[in-house]
Amino acid sequence: MTDQTIIGSALPNIPWEEKPEGYKHTVWRYSKNPIIPRDLIPSANSIFNSAVVPFEGEFAGVFRCDNRQRNQQLHSGRSKDGINWEIDNERIPFISDDPEIGKFDYAYDPRVCWLEDRYYVTWCNGYHGPTIGVGYTYDFKKFYQLENAFLPFNRNGVLFPRKIEGKYAMLSRPSDNGHTPFGDIFYSESPDMCHWGKHRHVMSPVNKWEITKIGAGPTPIETTEGWLLIYHGVLTSCNGFQYSMGAAILDIDKPSKVLCRTEPFLLSPWELYECVGDTPNVLFPCAALFDAPTGRIAIYYGGADTVTCLAFTRVDDLIEFIKSNSKV
Ligand code: BMA
Protein backbone atom coordinates (compact mmCIF):
# COMPACT_ATOMS: atom_id res chain seq x y z
CA MET A 1 0.00 0.00 0.00
CA THR A 2 1.09 3.55 -0.67
CA ASP A 3 -0.32 6.91 0.26
CA GLN A 4 0.38 8.34 -3.21
CA THR A 5 -2.62 9.89 -4.90
CA ILE A 6 -1.27 9.54 -8.43
CA ILE A 7 -1.13 5.96 -9.66
CA GLY A 8 1.98 6.12 -11.82
CA SER A 9 5.72 6.52 -11.91
CA ALA A 10 8.24 8.84 -10.35
CA LEU A 11 9.69 11.67 -12.43
CA PRO A 12 12.28 13.23 -10.10
CA ASN A 13 13.47 15.61 -12.86
CA ILE A 14 9.99 17.01 -13.57
CA PRO A 15 10.25 20.73 -14.46
CA TRP A 16 9.21 22.52 -11.32
CA GLU A 17 8.99 25.89 -9.61
CA GLU A 18 7.38 26.40 -6.18
CA LYS A 19 4.18 28.40 -5.83
CA PRO A 20 5.00 32.11 -5.46
CA GLU A 21 4.58 33.35 -1.92
CA GLY A 22 1.20 34.96 -1.37
CA TYR A 23 -0.30 33.43 -4.54
CA LYS A 24 -3.79 32.24 -3.63
CA HIS A 25 -4.78 29.85 -6.40
CA THR A 26 -4.27 26.15 -7.12
CA VAL A 27 -2.42 26.36 -10.45
CA TRP A 28 0.46 28.80 -10.92
CA ARG A 29 2.42 29.89 -13.99
CA TYR A 30 6.14 29.41 -14.57
CA SER A 31 7.89 32.72 -13.91
CA LYS A 32 9.91 32.47 -17.15
CA ASN A 33 6.96 31.85 -19.50
CA PRO A 34 6.80 31.44 -22.40
CA ILE A 35 9.23 28.52 -22.50
CA ILE A 36 9.11 28.21 -26.30
CA PRO A 37 9.13 31.40 -28.35
CA ARG A 38 7.19 31.52 -31.60
CA ASP A 39 10.36 31.53 -33.73
CA LEU A 40 12.44 28.83 -32.02
CA ILE A 41 12.86 27.20 -35.45
CA PRO A 42 13.34 29.20 -38.66
CA SER A 43 10.31 27.69 -40.44
CA ALA A 44 7.83 28.66 -37.69
CA ASN A 45 5.32 31.45 -37.41
CA SER A 46 4.18 30.09 -34.03
CA ILE A 47 4.74 27.05 -31.74
CA PHE A 48 1.91 26.29 -29.31
CA ASN A 49 -0.70 23.69 -28.19
CA SER A 50 1.97 21.00 -27.92
CA ALA A 51 2.49 17.71 -26.05
CA VAL A 52 5.49 16.39 -24.13
CA VAL A 53 6.34 13.15 -22.28
CA PRO A 54 9.25 11.74 -20.27
CA PHE A 55 11.61 9.94 -22.65
CA GLU A 56 14.83 8.03 -21.93
CA GLY A 57 15.53 9.98 -18.72
CA GLU A 58 14.90 13.27 -20.54
CA PHE A 59 11.87 14.60 -22.43
CA ALA A 60 10.42 14.38 -25.93
CA GLY A 61 7.40 15.90 -27.56
CA VAL A 62 5.26 16.61 -30.57
CA PHE A 63 4.82 20.29 -31.29
CA ARG A 64 2.28 22.26 -33.21
CA CYS A 65 4.29 24.52 -35.49
CA ASP A 66 2.35 26.70 -37.87
CA ASN A 67 4.87 27.63 -40.53
CA ARG A 68 5.50 30.86 -42.36
CA GLN A 69 3.21 29.67 -45.18
CA ARG A 70 0.65 29.28 -42.33
CA ASN A 71 0.38 25.52 -42.74
CA GLN A 72 -0.51 23.75 -39.47
CA GLN A 73 2.05 20.98 -38.88
CA LEU A 74 3.45 18.60 -36.26
CA HIS A 75 7.18 18.60 -35.45
CA SER A 76 9.21 16.33 -33.18
CA GLY A 77 11.33 17.77 -30.34
CA ARG A 78 13.70 16.78 -27.54
CA SER A 79 14.70 18.39 -24.25
CA LYS A 80 17.04 17.56 -21.38
CA ASP A 81 15.00 19.46 -18.77
CA GLY A 82 11.47 19.84 -20.21
CA ILE A 83 11.97 23.60 -20.49
CA ASN A 84 14.67 24.18 -23.12
CA TRP A 85 13.67 22.45 -26.35
CA GLU A 86 15.24 21.49 -29.64
CA ILE A 87 12.58 21.11 -32.29
CA ASP A 88 13.09 19.72 -35.81
CA ASN A 89 12.73 22.38 -38.45
CA GLU A 90 10.87 19.96 -40.77
CA ARG A 91 7.48 18.49 -40.05
CA ILE A 92 7.06 14.83 -39.04
CA PRO A 93 6.70 12.66 -42.16
CA PHE A 94 4.24 10.06 -40.85
CA ILE A 95 4.68 6.60 -42.41
CA SER A 96 1.35 5.15 -43.53
CA ASP A 97 0.23 1.98 -45.34
CA ASP A 98 -2.57 3.84 -47.06
CA PRO A 99 -1.73 6.83 -49.27
CA GLU A 100 -5.22 8.23 -48.79
CA ILE A 101 -4.82 8.37 -45.00
CA GLY A 102 -1.16 9.39 -45.20
CA LYS A 103 -1.88 12.32 -47.55
CA PHE A 104 -1.04 15.44 -45.57
CA ASP A 105 -3.58 18.22 -45.44
CA TYR A 106 -3.08 19.77 -41.99
CA ALA A 107 -2.29 18.59 -38.46
CA TYR A 108 -2.61 20.42 -35.17
CA ASP A 109 -3.12 20.26 -31.38
CA PRO A 110 -1.20 16.99 -30.74
CA ARG A 111 -1.46 14.87 -27.59
CA VAL A 112 1.10 12.19 -26.74
CA CYS A 113 0.29 9.18 -24.56
CA TRP A 114 2.53 6.34 -23.37
CA LEU A 115 0.35 3.27 -23.72
CA GLU A 116 1.56 -0.34 -23.34
CA ASP A 117 4.76 -0.31 -25.39
CA ARG A 118 4.85 2.91 -27.41
CA TYR A 119 4.00 6.58 -27.55
CA TYR A 120 0.70 7.19 -29.29
CA VAL A 121 0.05 10.56 -30.88
CA THR A 122 -3.45 11.89 -31.51
CA TRP A 123 -4.13 15.17 -33.25
CA CYS A 124 -6.64 17.15 -35.23
CA ASN A 125 -6.08 15.76 -38.71
CA GLY A 126 -7.36 17.28 -41.93
CA TYR A 127 -9.26 14.63 -43.88
CA HIS A 128 -12.17 16.32 -45.69
CA GLY A 129 -12.43 18.45 -42.58
CA PRO A 130 -11.00 18.08 -39.09
CA THR A 131 -11.03 14.63 -37.50
CA ILE A 132 -8.86 12.68 -35.03
CA GLY A 133 -5.58 11.42 -36.47
CA VAL A 134 -3.84 8.55 -34.65
CA GLY A 135 -0.23 7.46 -34.92
CA TYR A 136 2.61 6.15 -32.83
CA THR A 137 6.36 6.27 -32.35
CA TYR A 138 8.94 4.38 -30.33
CA ASP A 139 11.78 6.85 -30.66
CA PHE A 140 10.42 10.26 -31.73
CA LYS A 141 12.30 9.79 -35.00
CA LYS A 142 10.04 7.47 -37.00
CA PHE A 143 6.29 8.02 -36.68
CA TYR A 144 3.63 5.68 -38.05
CA GLN A 145 0.11 6.77 -38.91
CA LEU A 146 -2.96 4.60 -38.27
CA GLU A 147 -6.56 5.08 -39.37
CA ASN A 148 -8.35 8.23 -38.30
CA ALA A 149 -10.43 7.42 -35.23
CA PHE A 150 -13.65 9.08 -36.35
CA LEU A 151 -15.51 10.63 -39.26
CA PRO A 152 -15.11 14.37 -39.67
CA PHE A 153 -15.87 16.62 -37.88
CA ASN A 154 -14.09 16.06 -34.60
CA ARG A 155 -11.27 17.61 -32.54
CA ASN A 156 -9.45 17.17 -29.21
CA GLY A 157 -8.98 13.39 -29.34
CA VAL A 158 -7.26 12.32 -26.11
CA LEU A 159 -6.31 8.71 -25.30
CA PHE A 160 -6.40 7.20 -21.81
CA PRO A 161 -2.98 5.82 -20.78
CA ARG A 162 -4.25 2.25 -20.27
CA LYS A 163 -7.07 0.03 -21.45
CA ILE A 164 -10.30 0.40 -19.51
CA GLU A 165 -12.41 -2.73 -19.10
CA GLY A 166 -10.20 -4.37 -21.74
CA LYS A 167 -10.60 -1.66 -24.40
CA TYR A 168 -8.57 1.32 -25.61
CA ALA A 169 -10.38 4.48 -24.58
CA MET A 170 -10.50 7.99 -26.05
CA LEU A 171 -12.19 11.29 -25.32
CA SER A 172 -13.12 13.54 -28.22
CA ARG A 173 -15.20 16.56 -29.10
CA PRO A 174 -17.46 16.31 -32.18
CA SER A 175 -17.39 19.67 -33.95
CA ASP A 176 -18.07 21.42 -37.25
CA ASN A 177 -15.81 22.36 -40.15
CA GLY A 178 -15.22 25.88 -38.84
CA HIS A 179 -14.76 27.57 -35.50
CA THR A 180 -17.52 25.47 -33.85
CA PRO A 181 -19.87 27.42 -31.59
CA PHE A 182 -20.78 24.28 -29.57
CA GLY A 183 -19.11 21.19 -28.15
CA ASP A 184 -19.40 18.43 -25.55
CA ILE A 185 -16.82 15.82 -24.54
CA PHE A 186 -17.60 12.19 -25.51
CA TYR A 187 -16.01 8.85 -24.59
CA SER A 188 -15.37 6.05 -27.11
CA GLU A 189 -13.74 2.65 -26.90
CA SER A 190 -11.87 0.40 -29.30
CA PRO A 191 -10.66 -3.22 -29.26
CA ASP A 192 -7.80 -2.52 -31.71
CA MET A 193 -7.04 1.24 -31.94
CA CYS A 194 -8.79 1.21 -35.34
CA HIS A 195 -12.53 0.66 -34.82
CA TRP A 196 -14.06 3.08 -32.32
CA GLY A 197 -17.57 2.80 -30.90
CA LYS A 198 -19.82 2.58 -27.84
CA HIS A 199 -19.77 6.38 -27.79
CA ARG A 200 -20.96 7.86 -24.51
CA HIS A 201 -21.58 11.44 -23.50
CA VAL A 202 -19.22 12.68 -20.77
CA MET A 203 -19.98 16.33 -20.20
CA SER A 204 -21.46 19.53 -21.63
CA PRO A 205 -20.45 23.09 -20.85
CA VAL A 206 -22.19 24.23 -17.66
CA ASN A 207 -20.11 27.08 -16.24
CA LYS A 208 -19.93 30.63 -17.58
CA TRP A 209 -16.20 30.49 -18.48
CA GLU A 210 -16.75 27.38 -20.68
CA ILE A 211 -20.30 27.98 -21.85
CA THR A 212 -19.63 27.81 -25.63
CA LYS A 213 -17.68 24.53 -25.78
CA ILE A 214 -15.24 22.28 -23.93
CA GLY A 215 -12.51 19.85 -25.00
CA ALA A 216 -10.20 17.41 -23.23
CA GLY A 217 -6.63 18.62 -22.68
CA PRO A 218 -3.71 16.45 -21.48
CA THR A 219 -3.80 12.64 -21.21
CA PRO A 220 -5.94 11.95 -18.10
CA ILE A 221 -3.93 11.19 -14.95
CA GLU A 222 -4.92 8.09 -12.96
CA THR A 223 -5.45 8.84 -9.27
CA THR A 224 -6.96 7.13 -6.25
CA GLU A 225 -9.96 9.48 -6.66
CA GLY A 226 -10.58 8.75 -10.35
CA TRP A 227 -9.21 10.08 -13.66
CA LEU A 228 -7.97 13.63 -13.31
CA LEU A 229 -8.93 15.40 -16.52
CA ILE A 230 -7.60 18.87 -17.27
CA TYR A 231 -9.60 20.46 -20.06
CA HIS A 232 -10.24 23.72 -21.88
CA GLY A 233 -13.48 25.64 -21.92
CA VAL A 234 -14.52 28.51 -24.17
CA LEU A 235 -16.54 31.62 -23.44
CA THR A 236 -17.81 33.79 -26.30
CA SER A 237 -17.26 37.44 -25.42
CA CYS A 238 -18.14 40.58 -27.45
CA ASN A 239 -14.61 40.27 -28.76
CA GLY A 240 -14.54 36.56 -29.69
CA PHE A 241 -13.61 33.31 -27.99
CA GLN A 242 -11.73 33.13 -24.65
CA TYR A 243 -10.07 29.79 -23.83
CA SER A 244 -9.54 28.88 -20.14
CA MET A 245 -8.44 25.80 -18.21
CA GLY A 246 -10.57 23.72 -15.83
CA ALA A 247 -10.47 20.19 -14.42
CA ALA A 248 -12.78 17.28 -13.67
CA ILE A 249 -12.57 13.90 -12.00
CA LEU A 250 -14.00 10.98 -13.95
CA ASP A 251 -14.99 7.57 -12.59
CA ILE A 252 -12.02 5.20 -12.82
CA ASP A 253 -13.95 2.28 -14.42
CA LYS A 254 -16.64 4.28 -16.24
CA PRO A 255 -14.92 7.51 -17.30
CA SER A 256 -18.09 8.77 -18.98
CA LYS A 257 -19.33 9.42 -15.43
CA VAL A 258 -18.18 12.81 -14.10
CA LEU A 259 -17.69 12.79 -10.32
CA CYS A 260 -16.88 16.47 -9.94
CA ARG A 261 -15.60 19.45 -11.95
CA THR A 262 -14.45 22.98 -11.27
CA GLU A 263 -17.08 25.69 -11.25
CA PRO A 264 -14.43 28.44 -11.43
CA PHE A 265 -11.66 28.21 -14.02
CA LEU A 266 -8.18 27.17 -12.92
CA LEU A 267 -6.35 29.56 -15.25
CA SER A 268 -7.73 32.05 -17.74
CA PRO A 269 -5.96 34.39 -20.21
CA TRP A 270 -4.37 36.95 -17.95
CA GLU A 271 -0.69 37.37 -18.78
CA LEU A 272 0.37 39.26 -21.89
CA TYR A 273 1.54 36.08 -23.67
CA GLU A 274 -1.97 34.61 -23.23
CA CYS A 275 -3.88 37.77 -24.15
CA VAL A 276 -1.82 38.99 -27.10
CA GLY A 277 -0.76 36.92 -30.10
CA ASP A 278 -2.16 35.49 -33.33
CA THR A 279 -5.40 34.59 -31.52
CA PRO A 280 -5.82 36.73 -28.39
CA ASN A 281 -7.09 35.28 -25.10
CA VAL A 282 -6.26 31.61 -25.60
CA LEU A 283 -4.88 29.32 -22.89
CA PHE A 284 -4.93 25.79 -24.32
CA PRO A 285 -3.52 22.83 -22.26
CA CYS A 286 -2.33 19.77 -24.22
CA ALA A 287 0.05 17.90 -21.87
CA ALA A 288 0.83 17.26 -18.21
CA LEU A 289 3.85 15.59 -16.60
CA PHE A 290 3.61 14.18 -13.10
CA ASP A 291 5.88 12.88 -10.38
CA ALA A 292 3.73 10.38 -8.46
CA PRO A 293 5.67 10.30 -5.16
CA THR A 294 5.57 14.09 -4.66
CA GLY A 295 2.27 14.73 -6.49
CA ARG A 296 3.87 17.47 -8.59
CA ILE A 297 2.17 18.18 -11.92
CA ALA A 298 3.59 20.34 -14.74
CA ILE A 299 1.03 21.47 -17.33
CA TYR A 300 2.05 22.55 -20.86
CA TYR A 301 -0.27 24.94 -22.62
CA GLY A 302 -0.40 27.17 -25.67
CA GLY A 303 -0.59 30.94 -25.20
CA ALA A 304 -2.62 33.02 -27.68
CA ASP A 305 -2.03 30.47 -30.48
CA THR A 306 1.57 31.75 -30.57
CA VAL A 307 3.87 30.39 -27.82
CA THR A 308 4.22 27.42 -25.44
CA CYS A 309 3.95 27.91 -21.67
CA LEU A 310 4.21 25.95 -18.45
CA ALA A 311 2.14 25.94 -15.24
CA PHE A 312 2.33 23.88 -12.05
CA THR A 313 0.06 22.35 -9.44
CA ARG A 314 0.05 19.65 -6.76
CA VAL A 315 -2.33 16.74 -7.16
CA ASP A 316 -3.80 16.76 -3.64
CA ASP A 317 -4.47 20.51 -3.73
CA LEU A 318 -6.00 20.25 -7.18
CA ILE A 319 -8.28 17.36 -6.25
CA GLU A 320 -9.32 19.11 -3.07
CA PHE A 321 -10.05 22.27 -5.08
CA ILE A 322 -12.11 20.39 -7.66
CA LYS A 323 -14.14 18.58 -4.98
CA SER A 324 -14.85 21.68 -2.95
CA ASN A 325 -15.64 23.91 -5.96
CA SER A 326 -17.63 21.46 -8.01
CA LYS A 327 -20.70 21.85 -10.14
CA VAL A 328 -21.65 18.75 -12.15
C1 BMA B 1 -9.38 25.82 -31.80
C2 BMA B 1 -8.13 25.12 -32.27
C3 BMA B 1 -6.98 25.45 -31.35
C4 BMA B 1 -6.84 26.93 -31.11
C5 BMA B 1 -8.19 27.52 -30.73
C6 BMA B 1 -8.15 29.02 -30.57
O1 BMA B 1 -10.43 25.59 -32.69
O2 BMA B 1 -7.82 25.54 -33.57
O3 BMA B 1 -5.79 25.02 -31.96
O4 BMA B 1 -5.93 27.15 -30.05
O5 BMA B 1 -9.14 27.19 -31.70
O6 BMA B 1 -7.87 29.65 -31.79
Residues whose N, C-alpha, C, O or C-beta is under 5 A from the ligand:
A	BS01	BMA	N49 D109 T279 V282 F284 D305
